[in-house]
Amino acid sequence: MSAPTFASRAQRLRELFLKLHAIMSVEHETNWIRGVGNIIAILGEAEDDPTAAKDRIDESHQSYRSMNAGNGSFSDFHIWREDFDERVKANAELNKVTEAIWSEFESNA
């Protein structure tokens, strides 16, 4: 795979993590948001050096996997709303972004 392809993939991942960060900011999440911010910074390095994009993607993937490992991890994060329908809607958007992140990490292009 060529550097521009990895660079494009890093850019797509960064955009997804920016969406995740925005959701977490609105929800006043203060713990996991730091890890997401770190991943955004790592992926941003691929913009400065597209030849390093594959390594930055791999590093980001490893960090995100670590955040999601075990009980009490980011995989347990959810949005709470008193109203059930609002809670479902808010978490649907969160799930859409996190599923897209996993999908992008697992893709080959």
ChimeraX attribute file (.defattr): number of C-alpha atoms within 10 A of each C-alpha:
attribute: neighborCount
match mode: 1-to-1
recipient: residues
	/A:1	8
	/A:2	11
	/A:3	15
	/A:4	13
	/A:5	15
	/A:6	22
	/A:7	25
	/A:8	16
	/A:9	22
	/A:10	30
	/A:11	19
	/A:12	16
	/A:13	25
	/A:14	25
	/A:15	15
	/A:16	20
	/A:17	22
	/A:18	17
	/A:19	16
	/A:20	21
	/A:21	20
	/A:22	13
	/A:23	19
	/A:24	20
	/A:25	12
	/A:26	8
	/A:27	12
	/A:28	10
	/A:29	14
	/A:30	9
	/A:31	10
	/A:32	14
	/A:33	18
	/A:34	12
	/A:35	17
	/A:36	21
	/A:37	16
	/A:38	15
	/A:39	23
	/A:40	21
	/A:41	14
	/A:42	20
	/A:43	29
	/A:44	19
	/A:45	15
	/A:46	24
	/A:47	16
	/A:48	11
	/A:49	12
	/A:50	20
	/A:51	15
	/A:52	17
	/A:53	27
	/A:54	21
	/A:55	16
	/A:56	23
	/A:57	23
	/A:58	14
	/A:59	15
	/A:60	24
	/A:61	19
	/A:62	13
	/A:63	16
	/A:64	19
	/A:65	14
	/A:66	13
	/A:67	16
	/A:68	15
	/A:69	12
	/A:70	10
	/A:71	8
	/A:72	10
	/A:73	13
	/A:74	18
	/A:75	13
	/A:76	10
	/A:77	14
	/A:78	16
	/A:79	17
	/A:80	13
	/A:81	13
	/A:82	7
	/A:83	8
	/A:84	10
	/A:85	10
	/A:86	13
	/A:87	14
	/A:88	15
	/A:89	13
	/A:90	16
	/A:91	18
	/A:92	14
	/A:93	15
	/A:94	19
	/A:95	14
	/A:96	12
	/A:97	18
	/A:98	17
	/A:99	13
	/A:100	16
	/A:101	21
	/A:102	14
	/A:103	12
	/A:104	17
	/A:105	18
	/A:106	10
	/A:107	9
	/A:108	10
	/A:109	11
